[in-house]
Amino acid sequence: MRNFFRMMFVGVLTIAAFGPAFGASTRSYVITVHLHSGKQVVCAVNEPLKAQDRLRSQPLTVRELNEAQVDATARLRRQPGDKNHYPSPSMAPKVECS
């Protein structure tokens, strides 16, 4: 019986240690967005934009930037069971597009 509790403790500890690593992969990503104007924009969601993507950046209007940010964060809105209360400043995604 003591071994059973020990194994359960190890299992819970393992899940607690490695669980966030598997869940975090869908929360930060880089995606290429195709705008209605025909431009392709690279957006980084919840992670910094790479220097090479910044160098390839093209000037975007406010409308194009808004469209790119909305399209880039679509993956976050499709997660079932996600109870985040956007647009809280602490919970809102950070999006960089170029």
MIPAMAR-602152 format. One record per atom (N, C-alpha, C, O): x, y, z; residue number from 1. Coordinates in nm, 2 decimals. Example, Ala and Ser with C-alpha at 12.3 -4.5 7.8 and 13.67 -1.06 7.14 Angstrom:
<nodes>
<<1.32; -0.57; 0.78>; 1>,
<<1.23; -0.45; 0.78>; 1>,
<<1.32; -0.33; 0.78>; 1>,
<<1.42; -0.33; 0.85>; 1>,
<<1.28; -0.22; 0.71>; 2>,
<<1.37; -0.11; 0.71>; 2>,
<<1.29; 0.00; 0.79>; 2>,
<<1.34; 0.11; 0.80>; 2>,
</nodes>
This chain:
<nodes>
<<0.08; -0.12; 0.00>; 1>,
<<0.00; 0.00; 0.00>; 1>,
<<0.09; 0.13; 0.00>; 1>,
<<0.05; 0.23; -0.06>; 1>,
<<0.20; 0.12; 0.07>; 2>,
<<0.29; 0.23; 0.08>; 2>,
<<0.35; 0.26; -0.06>; 2>,
<<0.37; 0.38; -0.10>; 2>,
<<0.38; 0.16; -0.13>; 3>,
<<0.44; 0.17; -0.27>; 3>,
<<0.33; 0.23; -0.36>; 3>,
<<0.37; 0.31; -0.45>; 3>,
<<0.21; 0.20; -0.34>; 4>,
<<0.10; 0.26; -0.43>; 4>,
<<0.10; 0.41; -0.41>; 4>,
<<0.09; 0.48; -0.51>; 4>,
<<0.10; 0.46; -0.29>; 5>,
<<0.10; 0.60; -0.26>; 5>,
<<0.23; 0.67; -0.31>; 5>,
<<0.22; 0.78; -0.36>; 5>,
<<0.34; 0.60; -0.30>; 6>,
<<0.46; 0.66; -0.35>; 6>,
<<0.46; 0.67; -0.50>; 6>,
<<0.50; 0.77; -0.56>; 6>,
<<0.40; 0.57; -0.57>; 7>,
<<0.39; 0.58; -0.72>; 7>,
<<0.29; 0.69; -0.76>; 7>,
<<0.32; 0.75; -0.86>; 7>,
<<0.18; 0.70; -0.69>; 8>,
<<0.09; 0.81; -0.72>; 8>,
<<0.15; 0.94; -0.70>; 8>,
<<0.13; 1.03; -0.78>; 8>,
<<0.23; 0.96; -0.59>; 9>,
<<0.30; 1.09; -0.57>; 9>,
<<0.40; 1.12; -0.68>; 9>,
<<0.40; 1.23; -0.73>; 9>,
<<0.47; 1.02; -0.72>; 10>,
<<0.57; 1.04; -0.83>; 10>,
<<0.49; 1.07; -0.96>; 10>,
<<0.54; 1.16; -1.04>; 10>,
<<0.38; 1.01; -0.99>; 11>,
<<0.30; 1.04; -1.11>; 11>,
<<0.24; 1.18; -1.11>; 11>,
<<0.25; 1.25; -1.21>; 11>,
<<0.19; 1.22; -0.99>; 12>,
<<0.14; 1.36; -0.98>; 12>,
<<0.25; 1.46; -1.00>; 12>,
<<0.23; 1.56; -1.06>; 12>,
<<0.36; 1.43; -0.94>; 13>,
<<0.48; 1.52; -0.95>; 13>,
<<0.53; 1.54; -1.09>; 13>,
<<0.56; 1.65; -1.14>; 13>,
<<0.53; 1.43; -1.16>; 14>,
<<0.57; 1.43; -1.30>; 14>,
<<0.47; 1.51; -1.39>; 14>,
<<0.52; 1.59; -1.47>; 14>,
<<0.35; 1.49; -1.37>; 15>,
<<0.25; 1.56; -1.44>; 15>,
<<0.26; 1.71; -1.41>; 15>,
<<0.25; 1.79; -1.50>; 15>,
<<0.28; 1.74; -1.29>; 16>,
<<0.29; 1.89; -1.25>; 16>,
<<0.41; 1.95; -1.31>; 16>,
<<0.41; 2.07; -1.35>; 16>,
<<0.52; 1.87; -1.32>; 17>,
<<0.65; 1.93; -1.37>; 17>,
<<0.64; 1.94; -1.53>; 17>,
<<0.69; 2.04; -1.58>; 17>,
<<0.59; 1.84; -1.60>; 18>,
<<0.60; 1.84; -1.74>; 18>,
<<0.47; 1.89; -1.81>; 18>,
<<0.47; 1.91; -1.93>; 18>,
<<0.36; 1.90; -1.74>; 19>,
<<0.23; 1.94; -1.80>; 19>,
<<0.24; 2.08; -1.87>; 19>,
<<0.19; 2.09; -1.98>; 19>,
<<0.29; 2.18; -1.80>; 20>,
<<0.29; 2.31; -1.87>; 20>,
<<0.38; 2.31; -1.99>; 20>,
<<0.35; 2.39; -2.08>; 20>,
<<0.48; 2.23; -2.00>; 21>,
<<0.56; 2.23; -2.12>; 21>,
<<0.49; 2.18; -2.24>; 21>,
<<0.51; 2.23; -2.35>; 21>,
<<0.40; 2.09; -2.23>; 22>,
<<0.32; 2.04; -2.34>; 22>,
<<0.20; 2.14; -2.37>; 22>,
<<0.17; 2.16; -2.49>; 22>,
<<0.15; 2.20; -2.27>; 23>,
<<0.04; 2.30; -2.30>; 23>,
<<0.09; 2.43; -2.35>; 23>,
<<0.01; 2.50; -2.42>; 23>,
<<0.21; 2.47; -2.33>; 24>,
<<0.26; 2.60; -2.37>; 24>,
<<0.29; 2.61; -2.52>; 24>,
<<0.30; 2.72; -2.57>; 24>,
<<0.30; 2.50; -2.58>; 25>,
<<0.34; 2.50; -2.72>; 25>,
<<0.24; 2.56; -2.81>; 25>,
<<0.28; 2.62; -2.92>; 25>,
<<0.11; 2.55; -2.78>; 26>,
<<0.01; 2.61; -2.86>; 26>,
<<-0.02; 2.76; -2.83>; 26>,
<<-0.09; 2.83; -2.90>; 26>,
<<0.04; 2.81; -2.72>; 27>,
<<0.02; 2.95; -2.68>; 27>,
<<0.12; 3.04; -2.74>; 27>,
<<0.09; 3.17; -2.74>; 27>,
<<0.23; 3.00; -2.79>; 28>,
<<0.33; 3.09; -2.85>; 28>,
<<0.37; 3.02; -2.98>; 28>,
<<0.41; 2.90; -2.99>; 28>,
<<0.37; 3.10; -3.09>; 29>,
<<0.40; 3.05; -3.22>; 29>,
<<0.42; 3.16; -3.32>; 29>,
<<0.39; 3.28; -3.29>; 29>,
<<0.48; 3.13; -3.43>; 30>,
<<0.50; 3.22; -3.54>; 30>,
<<0.42; 3.17; -3.66>; 30>,
<<0.42; 3.05; -3.69>; 30>,
<<0.34; 3.27; -3.72>; 31>,
<<0.25; 3.23; -3.83>; 31>,
<<0.26; 3.33; -3.94>; 31>,
<<0.29; 3.45; -3.92>; 31>,
<<0.25; 3.28; -4.06>; 32>,
<<0.24; 3.37; -4.18>; 32>,
<<0.09; 3.39; -4.21>; 32>,
<<0.02; 3.30; -4.23>; 32>,
<<0.06; 3.52; -4.22>; 33>,
<<-0.08; 3.56; -4.25>; 33>,
<<-0.09; 3.62; -4.39>; 33>,
<<0.00; 3.70; -4.43>; 33>,
<<-0.19; 3.58; -4.46>; 34>,
<<-0.22; 3.64; -4.59>; 34>,
<<-0.33; 3.74; -4.58>; 34>,
<<-0.44; 3.70; -4.54>; 34>,
<<-0.30; 3.86; -4.61>; 35>,
<<-0.40; 3.97; -4.60>; 35>,
<<-0.48; 3.98; -4.73>; 35>,
<<-0.45; 3.93; -4.83>; 35>,
<<-0.60; 4.05; -4.71>; 36>,
<<-0.69; 4.07; -4.83>; 36>,
<<-0.62; 4.16; -4.94>; 36>,
<<-0.65; 4.14; -5.06>; 36>,
<<-0.52; 4.24; -4.90>; 37>,
<<-0.45; 4.32; -5.00>; 37>,
<<-0.35; 4.24; -5.08>; 37>,
<<-0.29; 4.30; -5.17>; 37>,
<<-0.33; 4.12; -5.04>; 38>,
<<-0.23; 4.03; -5.11>; 38>,
<<-0.10; 4.02; -5.05>; 38>,
<<-0.01; 3.94; -5.09>; 38>,
<<-0.07; 4.10; -4.94>; 39>,
<<0.05; 4.09; -4.87>; 39>,
<<0.06; 3.97; -4.78>; 39>,
<<-0.04; 3.92; -4.73>; 39>,
<<0.18; 3.92; -4.76>; 40>,
<<0.21; 3.82; -4.66>; 40>,
<<0.28; 3.88; -4.55>; 40>,
<<0.38; 3.95; -4.57>; 40>,
<<0.23; 3.85; -4.43>; 41>,
<<0.29; 3.91; -4.31>; 41>,
<<0.33; 3.80; -4.21>; 41>,
<<0.25; 3.71; -4.19>; 41>,
<<0.44; 3.81; -4.15>; 42>,
<<0.49; 3.72; -4.05>; 42>,
<<0.45; 3.78; -3.91>; 42>,
<<0.49; 3.89; -3.88>; 42>,
<<0.38; 3.70; -3.83>; 43>,
<<0.34; 3.74; -3.70>; 43>,
<<0.39; 3.64; -3.59>; 43>,
<<0.38; 3.52; -3.61>; 43>,
<<0.44; 3.70; -3.48>; 44>,
<<0.48; 3.62; -3.37>; 44>,
<<0.38; 3.64; -3.25>; 44>,
<<0.36; 3.76; -3.21>; 44>,
<<0.32; 3.54; -3.20>; 45>,
<<0.23; 3.55; -3.10>; 45>,
<<0.29; 3.50; -2.97>; 45>,
<<0.33; 3.38; -2.96>; 45>,
<<0.29; 3.58; -2.87>; 46>,
<<0.35; 3.55; -2.74>; 46>,
<<0.50; 3.51; -2.74>; 46>,
<<0.54; 3.43; -2.65>; 46>,
<<0.57; 3.56; -2.84>; 47>,
<<0.72; 3.54; -2.84>; 47>,
<<0.78; 3.65; -2.93>; 47>,
<<0.71; 3.71; -3.01>; 47>,
<<0.91; 3.67; -2.91>; 48>,
<<0.97; 3.78; -2.99>; 48>,
<<0.98; 3.75; -3.14>; 48>,
<<1.00; 3.63; -3.17>; 48>,
<<0.97; 3.85; -3.22>; 49>,
<<0.98; 3.83; -3.36>; 49>,
<<1.13; 3.82; -3.40>; 49>,
<<1.21; 3.90; -3.35>; 49>,
<<1.17; 3.73; -3.48>; 50>,
<<1.31; 3.71; -3.52>; 50>,
<<1.36; 3.83; -3.60>; 50>,
<<1.28; 3.90; -3.67>; 50>,
<<1.49; 3.85; -3.59>; 51>,
<<1.55; 3.96; -3.66>; 51>,
<<1.53; 3.95; -3.81>; 51>,
<<1.51; 4.06; -3.88>; 51>,
<<1.55; 3.83; -3.87>; 52>,
<<1.53; 3.82; -4.01>; 52>,
<<1.39; 3.85; -4.06>; 52>,
<<1.37; 3.90; -4.17>; 52>,
<<1.29; 3.82; -3.97>; 53>,
<<1.15; 3.86; -4.01>; 53>,
<<1.13; 4.01; -4.00>; 53>,
<<1.05; 4.06; -4.08>; 53>,
<<1.20; 4.08; -3.91>; 54>,
<<1.19; 4.22; -3.90>; 54>,
<<1.26; 4.29; -4.03>; 54>,
<<1.21; 4.39; -4.07>; 54>,
<<1.36; 4.23; -4.08>; 55>,
<<1.43; 4.29; -4.19>; 55>,
<<1.35; 4.28; -4.32>; 55>,
<<1.35; 4.36; -4.40>; 55>,
<<1.27; 4.17; -4.33>; 56>,
<<1.18; 4.15; -4.44>; 56>,
<<1.05; 4.23; -4.43>; 56>,
<<0.96; 4.22; -4.52>; 56>,
<<1.04; 4.31; -4.33>; 57>,
<<0.91; 4.38; -4.30>; 57>,
<<0.88; 4.48; -4.41>; 57>,
<<0.96; 4.54; -4.47>; 57>,
<<0.75; 4.49; -4.43>; 58>,
<<0.70; 4.59; -4.53>; 58>,
<<0.61; 4.68; -4.46>; 58>,
<<0.54; 4.64; -4.36>; 58>,
<<0.59; 4.81; -4.50>; 59>,
<<0.51; 4.90; -4.43>; 59>,
<<0.36; 4.85; -4.44>; 59>,
<<0.31; 4.82; -4.54>; 59>,
<<0.30; 4.85; -4.32>; 60>,
<<0.16; 4.81; -4.31>; 60>,
<<0.07; 4.93; -4.27>; 60>,
<<0.12; 5.01; -4.18>; 60>,
<<-0.04; 4.94; -4.32>; 61>,
<<-0.14; 5.04; -4.27>; 61>,
<<-0.20; 4.99; -4.14>; 61>,
<<-0.18; 4.87; -4.11>; 61>,
<<-0.26; 5.08; -4.07>; 62>,
<<-0.33; 5.04; -3.95>; 62>,
<<-0.43; 4.93; -3.97>; 62>,
<<-0.44; 4.83; -3.89>; 62>,
<<-0.50; 4.94; -4.08>; 63>,
<<-0.60; 4.84; -4.11>; 63>,
<<-0.54; 4.71; -4.14>; 63>,
<<-0.59; 4.60; -4.09>; 63>,
<<-0.43; 4.70; -4.22>; 64>,
<<-0.36; 4.58; -4.24>; 64>,
<<-0.30; 4.52; -4.12>; 64>,
<<-0.30; 4.40; -4.10>; 64>,
<<-0.25; 4.60; -4.03>; 65>,
<<-0.19; 4.55; -3.91>; 65>,
<<-0.30; 4.49; -3.82>; 65>,
<<-0.28; 4.39; -3.76>; 65>,
<<-0.41; 4.56; -3.81>; 66>,
<<-0.52; 4.50; -3.73>; 66>,
<<-0.57; 4.37; -3.79>; 66>,
<<-0.60; 4.27; -3.71>; 66>,
<<-0.58; 4.36; -3.92>; 67>,
<<-0.62; 4.24; -3.99>; 67>,
<<-0.52; 4.12; -3.96>; 67>,
<<-0.56; 4.01; -3.93>; 67>,
<<-0.39; 4.16; -3.97>; 68>,
<<-0.29; 4.06; -3.94>; 68>,
<<-0.29; 4.01; -3.80>; 68>,
<<-0.28; 3.89; -3.77>; 68>,
<<-0.31; 4.10; -3.70>; 69>,
<<-0.32; 4.06; -3.56>; 69>,
<<-0.44; 3.97; -3.53>; 69>,
<<-0.43; 3.88; -3.45>; 69>,
<<-0.55; 4.00; -3.59>; 70>,
<<-0.67; 3.92; -3.57>; 70>,
<<-0.66; 3.79; -3.63>; 70>,
<<-0.69; 3.69; -3.56>; 70>,
<<-0.61; 3.78; -3.75>; 71>,
<<-0.58; 3.65; -3.81>; 71>,
<<-0.48; 3.56; -3.74>; 71>,
<<-0.49; 3.44; -3.73>; 71>,
<<-0.38; 3.63; -3.69>; 72>,
<<-0.27; 3.56; -3.62>; 72>,
<<-0.31; 3.50; -3.49>; 72>,
<<-0.26; 3.39; -3.44>; 72>,
<<-0.41; 3.56; -3.42>; 73>,
<<-0.46; 3.51; -3.29>; 73>,
<<-0.58; 3.42; -3.30>; 73>,
<<-0.63; 3.38; -3.20>; 73>,
<<-0.62; 3.39; -3.42>; 74>,
<<-0.74; 3.30; -3.44>; 74>,
<<-0.72; 3.17; -3.37>; 74>,
<<-0.81; 3.11; -3.32>; 74>,
<<-0.59; 3.11; -3.38>; 75>,
<<-0.57; 2.98; -3.32>; 75>,
<<-0.59; 2.98; -3.17>; 75>,
<<-0.64; 2.88; -3.11>; 75>,
<<-0.57; 3.10; -3.10>; 76>,
<<-0.60; 3.11; -2.96>; 76>,
<<-0.74; 3.10; -2.92>; 76>,
<<-0.79; 3.05; -2.82>; 76>,
<<-0.82; 3.16; -3.01>; 77>,
<<-0.97; 3.16; -2.99>; 77>,
<<-1.04; 3.03; -3.02>; 77>,
<<-1.15; 3.00; -2.97>; 77>,
<<-0.97; 2.93; -3.09>; 78>,
<<-1.03; 2.80; -3.12>; 78>,
<<-1.00; 2.70; -3.02>; 78>,
<<-1.03; 2.58; -3.04>; 78>,
<<-0.93; 2.73; -2.90>; 79>,
<<-0.90; 2.63; -2.81>; 79>,
<<-1.02; 2.60; -2.72>; 79>,
<<-1.07; 2.69; -2.65>; 79>,
<<-1.07; 2.47; -2.72>; 80>,
<<-1.19; 2.44; -2.64>; 80>,
<<-1.15; 2.44; -2.49>; 80>,
<<-1.04; 2.40; -2.45>; 80>,
<<-1.24; 2.48; -2.41>; 81>,
<<-1.22; 2.48; -2.27>; 81>,
<<-1.14; 2.59; -2.21>; 81>,
<<-1.11; 2.59; -2.09>; 81>,
<<-1.10; 2.68; -2.30>; 82>,
<<-1.01; 2.79; -2.26>; 82>,
<<-1.10; 2.90; -2.19>; 82>,
<<-1.19; 2.95; -2.25>; 82>,
<<-1.07; 2.93; -2.06>; 83>,
<<-1.16; 3.02; -1.99>; 83>,
<<-1.10; 3.16; -1.97>; 83>,
<<-1.13; 3.23; -1.87>; 83>,
<<-1.00; 3.19; -2.05>; 84>,
<<-0.94; 3.33; -2.04>; 84>,
<<-1.04; 3.43; -2.06>; 84>,
<<-1.13; 3.42; -2.15>; 84>,
<<-1.03; 3.54; -1.98>; 85>,
<<-1.12; 3.65; -2.00>; 85>,
<<-1.05; 3.77; -2.07>; 85>,
<<-1.00; 3.86; -2.00>; 85>,
<<-1.04; 3.76; -2.20>; 86>,
<<-0.98; 3.87; -2.28>; 86>,
<<-1.07; 3.99; -2.28>; 86>,
<<-1.19; 3.97; -2.26>; 86>,
<<-1.03; 4.11; -2.29>; 87>,
<<-0.89; 4.15; -2.31>; 87>,
<<-0.82; 4.20; -2.18>; 87>,
<<-0.78; 4.31; -2.18>; 87>,
<<-0.82; 4.12; -2.08>; 88>,
<<-0.74; 4.16; -1.96>; 88>,
<<-0.60; 4.18; -1.99>; 88>,
<<-0.54; 4.10; -2.07>; 88>,
<<-0.54; 4.29; -1.95>; 89>,
<<-0.40; 4.32; -1.98>; 89>,
<<-0.30; 4.21; -1.95>; 89>,
<<-0.20; 4.19; -2.02>; 89>,
<<-0.33; 4.13; -1.84>; 90>,
<<-0.24; 4.03; -1.80>; 90>,
<<-0.26; 3.90; -1.89>; 90>,
<<-0.17; 3.81; -1.89>; 90>,
<<-0.38; 3.88; -1.95>; 91>,
<<-0.41; 3.76; -2.02>; 91>,
<<-0.41; 3.78; -2.17>; 91>,
<<-0.40; 3.68; -2.25>; 91>,
<<-0.41; 3.90; -2.22>; 92>,
<<-0.41; 3.93; -2.36>; 92>,
<<-0.28; 3.89; -2.43>; 92>,
<<-0.18; 3.90; -2.38>; 92>,
<<-0.29; 3.83; -2.55>; 93>,
<<-0.17; 3.79; -2.62>; 93>,
<<-0.09; 3.91; -2.67>; 93>,
<<-0.14; 4.01; -2.70>; 93>,
<<0.04; 3.89; -2.68>; 94>,
<<0.13; 3.99; -2.73>; 94>,
<<0.16; 3.95; -2.88>; 94>,
<<0.22; 3.84; -2.90>; 94>,
<<0.13; 4.03; -2.97>; 95>,
<<0.14; 4.00; -3.11>; 95>,
<<0.24; 4.10; -3.18>; 95>,
<<0.21; 4.23; -3.17>; 95>,
<<0.34; 4.06; -3.25>; 96>,
<<0.43; 4.14; -3.33>; 96>,
<<0.42; 4.09; -3.47>; 96>,
<<0.44; 3.98; -3.50>; 96>,
<<0.39; 4.19; -3.56>; 97>,
<<0.38; 4.15; -3.70>; 97>,
<<0.47; 4.24; -3.79>; 97>,
<<0.49; 4.36; -3.75>; 97>,
<<0.53; 4.18; -3.89>; 98>,
<<0.61; 4.26; -3.98>; 98>,
<<0.59; 4.22; -4.12>; 98>,
<<0.65; 4.27; -4.21>; 98>,
</nodes>
